[in-house]
Amino acid sequence: MSHIDNAISRRLIFAITLTAITLIAEVIGGIWSNSLALLSDAGHVFLDLFALTLSLAAIKLAAQPPSDRHSYGWHRAEVLASLINGLTVFLMAIAILYEGSKRLVAPEMVQTTPMLVIAVLGLIANLSSAKALHGHSHDDLNVKSAFLHVLGDAAASVGVIAGALLMRYTGWYQADPIISIAIGLLILAGAGRLLREAVHILMEGVPRGMSVDRVAVCIRGIDGVSDVHHLNIWAVCSHIFALSAHVEIEPEYDGKREELLHRIEHELAHEFHITHTTIQFDCTSCNGGPLIKELSHTERHSGSCGHSHS
């Protein structure tokens, strides 16, 4: 693992530790103070804790070498974890919204002092985590995602603090379920986004913010390339993109295939962060094909290298 990855890992572990302590404190404080808003924020903290842990796991998984059984390594474990977590948090958000709607009709008394103390401590922990992650948030996509999660939880903590102060000085206890419903909707949106992205990756969808046409235009714009077809783009996980394509080259570049391949790979990595490529070169006299190849199911035969056993 590189020096930069070690530095990022240390900061993530620091943030995970603070977030885990905050989660425990908010669960205990929420039960003690009878504050649904604090418990709802604990649910949001749980989502952030998962995001931070996932970012750390992505760095660790990236260091694991591929094997004969897992040729891409263990990167897809991140997507499966996201799917399971998304379903779990989605159900949690539904429970928060249900309980919040009940308390909105019949408000319950809340002990604002412990609620306020825990929320302030949570805010301090969130800001400390954000400060630790900010230095690498522009260099690593995983850290940037974790940094934004922590900032979102800091904003939720501010909402809980405002609610605690409002209830403390006005006695308007409906503020607690209103804040919890708002946080529940925030969690629901986050869970929905997590599920949508996980399913999209598992369905071999084109990575978010990318299009087959744009990538094809980029490849066609490279000197020596006359056309591209049978182009497929997919994500191995949230930060590793792969591509396969048939690329037709001009006759005068037939002897410069290796140089042309390096140029294509450089453009794909620089413009689209596509780092895993499988490119087949064709000559211009070959028949062109469609940009996207239609797949069909074929019968599976046993045997080795195409030779079936009798």
C-alpha positions as CSV (number, residue, x, y, z in Angstrom):
1,M,0.0,0.0,0.0
2,S,1.4,3.4,-0.9
3,H,2.3,6.2,1.5
4,I,-0.7,8.3,0.4
5,D,-3.1,5.3,1.0
6,N,-1.6,4.9,4.5
7,A,-2.1,8.6,5.3
8,I,-5.7,8.4,4.0
9,S,-6.4,5.2,5.9
10,R,-5.2,6.8,9.2
11,R,-7.5,9.8,8.7
12,L,-10.4,7.5,7.8
13,I,-9.8,5.4,10.9
14,F,-9.8,8.6,13.0
15,A,-13.1,9.7,11.5
16,I,-14.6,6.2,11.9
17,T,-13.7,6.1,15.6
18,L,-15.2,9.5,16.2
19,T,-18.4,8.6,14.2
20,A,-18.8,5.3,16.1
21,I,-18.5,7.1,19.4
22,T,-21.1,9.7,18.2
23,L,-23.5,6.9,17.1
24,I,-23.3,5.1,20.5
25,A,-23.7,8.4,22.4
26,E,-26.7,9.5,20.3
27,V,-28.5,6.1,20.7
28,I,-28.0,6.2,24.5
29,G,-28.8,10.0,24.6
30,G,-31.9,9.5,22.4
31,I,-33.3,6.8,24.6
32,W,-32.4,8.7,27.8
33,S,-33.9,12.0,26.7
34,N,-36.9,10.4,24.8
35,S,-35.8,12.4,21.7
36,L,-36.8,10.9,18.4
37,A,-34.8,13.6,16.6
38,L,-31.6,12.4,18.3
39,L,-32.4,8.8,17.5
40,S,-33.1,9.8,13.9
41,D,-29.7,11.6,13.8
42,A,-28.2,8.4,15.1
43,G,-29.6,6.7,12.0
44,H,-28.0,9.3,9.8
45,V,-24.7,8.8,11.7
46,F,-25.0,5.1,11.0
47,L,-25.3,5.8,7.3
48,D,-22.2,8.0,7.5
49,L,-20.3,5.4,9.5
50,F,-21.0,2.9,6.8
51,A,-19.8,5.3,4.1
52,L,-16.6,5.9,6.0
53,T,-16.0,2.2,6.6
54,L,-16.8,1.5,2.9
55,S,-14.2,4.1,1.9
56,L,-11.6,2.5,4.1
57,A,-12.6,-1.0,2.8
58,A,-12.2,0.2,-0.8
59,I,-8.6,1.2,-0.1
60,K,-7.9,-2.2,1.6
61,L,-9.6,-4.2,-1.2
62,A,-7.7,-2.3,-3.8
63,A,-4.5,-3.8,-2.3
64,Q,-5.8,-7.3,-2.6
65,P,-4.4,-9.1,-5.7
66,P,-6.7,-10.8,-8.2
67,S,-6.8,-14.5,-8.2
68,D,-7.8,-17.4,-10.5
69,R,-11.3,-17.4,-9.0
70,H,-11.7,-13.6,-8.6
71,S,-10.0,-12.0,-11.6
72,Y,-11.1,-8.5,-10.6
73,G,-10.1,-9.0,-7.0
74,W,-12.6,-8.2,-4.3
75,H,-13.7,-4.8,-5.5
76,R,-17.3,-5.9,-6.0
77,A,-17.7,-6.6,-2.3
78,E,-18.1,-2.8,-2.0
79,V,-21.2,-2.9,-4.2
80,L,-22.7,-5.8,-2.4
81,A,-22.2,-4.1,1.0
82,S,-23.8,-1.0,-0.4
83,L,-26.8,-2.9,-1.5
84,I,-27.3,-4.6,1.9
85,N,-26.7,-1.3,3.7
86,G,-29.1,0.6,1.5
87,L,-31.9,-1.9,2.2
88,T,-31.2,-1.8,5.9
89,V,-31.1,2.0,6.1
90,F,-34.2,2.3,3.9
91,L,-36.2,0.2,6.4
92,M,-34.7,2.3,9.3
93,A,-35.9,5.5,7.6
94,I,-39.4,4.1,7.1
95,A,-39.5,3.3,10.9
96,I,-38.4,6.8,11.8
97,L,-41.0,8.4,9.5
98,Y,-43.7,6.1,11.0
99,E,-42.8,7.0,14.6
100,G,-42.4,10.6,13.8
101,S,-45.9,10.8,12.3
102,K,-47.3,9.2,15.5
103,R,-45.5,11.7,17.7
104,L,-46.6,14.6,15.5
105,V,-50.2,13.8,16.4
106,A,-49.4,13.0,20.1
107,P,-46.2,14.9,21.1
108,E,-44.2,13.4,24.0
109,M,-42.1,15.4,26.5
110,V,-38.4,15.5,25.7
111,Q,-35.5,16.1,28.2
112,T,-33.8,18.9,26.3
113,T,-30.6,19.1,28.4
114,P,-29.1,15.7,27.6
115,M,-30.5,16.0,24.0
116,L,-28.6,19.4,23.6
117,V,-25.4,18.1,25.2
118,I,-25.2,15.0,23.0
119,A,-26.1,17.0,19.8
120,V,-23.3,19.5,20.5
121,L,-20.8,16.7,21.2
122,G,-22.0,15.1,17.9
123,L,-21.5,18.3,16.0
124,I,-17.9,18.7,17.4
125,A,-17.1,15.1,16.4
126,N,-18.5,15.6,12.9
127,L,-16.5,18.8,12.4
128,S,-13.3,17.1,13.7
129,S,-13.9,14.2,11.2
130,A,-14.5,16.7,8.4
131,K,-11.3,18.6,9.2
132,A,-9.3,15.3,9.2
133,L,-10.7,14.3,5.8
134,H,-10.6,17.7,4.1
135,G,-6.9,17.5,3.2
136,H,-7.4,14.5,0.9
137,S,-11.0,15.2,-0.2
138,H,-9.7,16.7,-3.5
139,D,-7.4,13.8,-4.3
140,D,-9.5,10.7,-3.7
141,L,-13.1,10.1,-4.7
142,N,-13.8,7.8,-1.7
143,V,-12.5,10.4,0.7
144,K,-14.5,13.1,-1.0
145,S,-17.7,11.1,-0.6
146,A,-16.9,10.4,3.1
147,F,-16.2,14.1,3.6
148,L,-19.5,15.1,2.2
149,H,-21.3,12.5,4.3
150,V,-19.8,13.9,7.5
151,L,-20.7,17.5,6.5
152,G,-24.3,16.3,5.9
153,D,-24.4,14.8,9.4
154,A,-23.0,18.0,10.9
155,A,-25.9,19.9,9.3
156,A,-28.3,17.4,10.8
157,S,-26.7,17.9,14.2
158,V,-27.3,21.7,13.9
159,G,-30.9,20.9,13.2
160,V,-31.2,18.8,16.4
161,I,-29.5,21.5,18.4
162,A,-31.9,24.1,17.1
163,G,-34.8,21.8,18.0
164,A,-33.5,21.2,21.5
165,L,-33.2,25.0,22.1
166,L,-36.7,25.6,20.7
167,M,-38.2,23.0,22.9
168,R,-36.2,24.1,25.9
169,Y,-37.4,27.8,25.8
170,T,-40.9,27.3,24.3
171,G,-42.1,23.9,25.3
172,W,-43.2,23.1,21.8
173,Y,-42.4,19.4,21.7
174,Q,-43.8,18.9,18.2
175,A,-40.4,20.2,17.0
176,D,-38.9,16.8,17.9
177,P,-41.0,14.7,15.5
178,I,-40.8,17.5,12.8
179,I,-37.0,17.4,13.0
180,S,-37.0,13.5,13.1
181,I,-39.2,13.4,10.0
182,A,-36.9,15.8,8.1
183,I,-33.8,13.7,9.0
184,G,-35.8,10.5,8.1
185,L,-36.5,11.9,4.6
186,L,-32.8,12.8,4.3
187,I,-31.9,9.2,5.3
188,L,-34.5,7.9,2.8
189,A,-33.0,9.9,0.0
190,G,-29.5,8.7,0.9
191,A,-30.6,5.1,1.0
192,G,-32.4,5.4,-2.3
193,R,-29.4,6.9,-3.9
194,L,-27.2,4.1,-2.5
195,L,-29.6,1.4,-3.7
196,R,-29.9,2.9,-7.2
197,E,-26.1,3.2,-7.6
198,A,-25.5,-0.4,-6.4
199,V,-28.1,-1.9,-8.6
200,H,-26.8,0.1,-11.6
201,I,-23.3,-1.2,-11.1
202,L,-24.6,-4.8,-10.7
203,M,-26.6,-4.4,-13.9
204,E,-23.3,-3.5,-15.7
205,G,-24.7,0.0,-16.4
206,V,-22.5,2.8,-17.9
207,P,-20.9,4.7,-15.0
208,R,-22.7,7.8,-13.8
209,G,-21.8,11.0,-15.7
210,M,-20.4,9.1,-18.6
211,S,-22.0,8.2,-22.0
212,V,-21.0,5.7,-24.7
213,D,-21.3,8.4,-27.4
214,R,-18.9,10.8,-25.6
215,V,-16.3,8.0,-25.1
216,A,-16.7,7.0,-28.8
217,V,-16.2,10.6,-30.0
218,C,-13.1,10.8,-27.8
219,I,-11.6,7.6,-29.3
220,R,-12.5,8.6,-32.8
221,G,-10.7,12.0,-32.3
222,I,-7.3,10.3,-31.8
223,D,-5.1,10.4,-34.9
224,G,-4.9,7.0,-36.5
225,V,-8.4,5.9,-35.5
226,S,-11.0,5.8,-38.2
227,D,-13.9,4.3,-36.2
228,V,-14.9,2.4,-33.0
229,H,-17.7,-0.1,-32.5
230,H,-18.8,-2.9,-30.1
231,L,-18.1,-0.4,-27.3
232,N,-18.9,-1.5,-23.8
233,I,-18.3,0.5,-20.6
234,W,-19.1,-0.6,-17.1
235,A,-18.0,-0.2,-13.4
236,V,-16.3,-2.9,-11.4
237,C,-17.1,-0.8,-8.3
238,S,-17.8,2.8,-7.5
239,H,-14.3,4.0,-8.6
240,I,-13.0,1.5,-11.1
241,F,-14.2,1.7,-14.6
242,A,-13.6,-0.8,-17.4
243,L,-14.0,-0.7,-21.2
244,S,-13.9,-3.0,-24.2
245,A,-14.1,-2.0,-27.8
246,H,-13.2,-2.8,-31.4
247,V,-11.1,0.1,-32.9
248,E,-10.5,0.5,-36.6
249,I,-7.2,2.1,-37.5
250,E,-5.9,3.8,-40.6
251,P,-3.6,1.6,-42.8
252,E,-0.6,3.9,-42.2
253,Y,-0.9,3.2,-38.4
254,D,-0.9,-0.6,-38.8
255,G,2.7,-0.8,-37.7
256,K,2.2,1.6,-34.8
257,R,-0.5,-0.3,-32.9
258,E,1.3,-0.3,-29.6
259,E,1.9,3.4,-29.7
260,L,-1.8,4.0,-30.7
261,L,-2.9,1.8,-27.8
262,H,-1.0,3.8,-25.3
263,R,-2.5,7.0,-26.6
264,I,-6.0,5.6,-26.4
265,E,-5.5,4.3,-22.9
266,H,-4.0,7.7,-21.8
267,E,-7.0,9.6,-23.2
268,L,-9.5,7.3,-21.5
269,A,-7.8,7.5,-18.2
270,H,-7.4,11.3,-18.3
271,E,-10.8,12.2,-19.6
272,F,-13.0,9.5,-18.1
273,H,-11.0,7.8,-15.4
274,I,-11.3,4.5,-17.3
275,T,-8.3,2.4,-16.2
276,H,-9.1,-1.1,-17.3
277,T,-9.3,-1.5,-21.1
278,T,-9.6,-4.3,-23.6
279,I,-9.1,-3.0,-27.1
280,Q,-9.1,-5.0,-30.3
281,F,-7.7,-3.3,-33.4
282,D,-9.2,-3.9,-36.8
283,C,-8.0,-2.6,-40.2
284,T,-10.1,-0.1,-42.1
285,S,-10.9,-2.6,-44.8
286,C,-12.8,-4.7,-42.3
287,N,-16.6,-4.3,-42.2
288,G,-17.7,-1.8,-39.6
289,G,-20.1,-2.8,-36.8
290,P,-22.6,-1.2,-34.5
291,L,-21.4,1.1,-31.7
292,I,-23.0,-1.2,-29.2
293,K,-23.0,-4.9,-29.8
294,E,-26.2,-6.9,-29.1
295,L,-25.5,-9.9,-26.8
296,S,-27.3,-13.2,-27.0
297,H,-27.4,-16.3,-24.8
298,T,-25.4,-19.3,-26.1
299,E,-25.3,-22.9,-25.0
300,R,-22.6,-23.7,-22.6
301,H,-20.3,-26.6,-23.6
302,S,-18.0,-28.5,-21.3
303,G,-14.4,-29.1,-22.3
304,S,-11.1,-27.4,-22.6
305,C,-10.2,-24.7,-25.2
306,G,-13.3,-25.4,-27.2
307,H,-12.8,-29.2,-27.4
308,S,-15.8,-31.1,-25.9
309,H,-15.4,-34.5,-24.3
310,S,-17.0,-37.4,-26.0
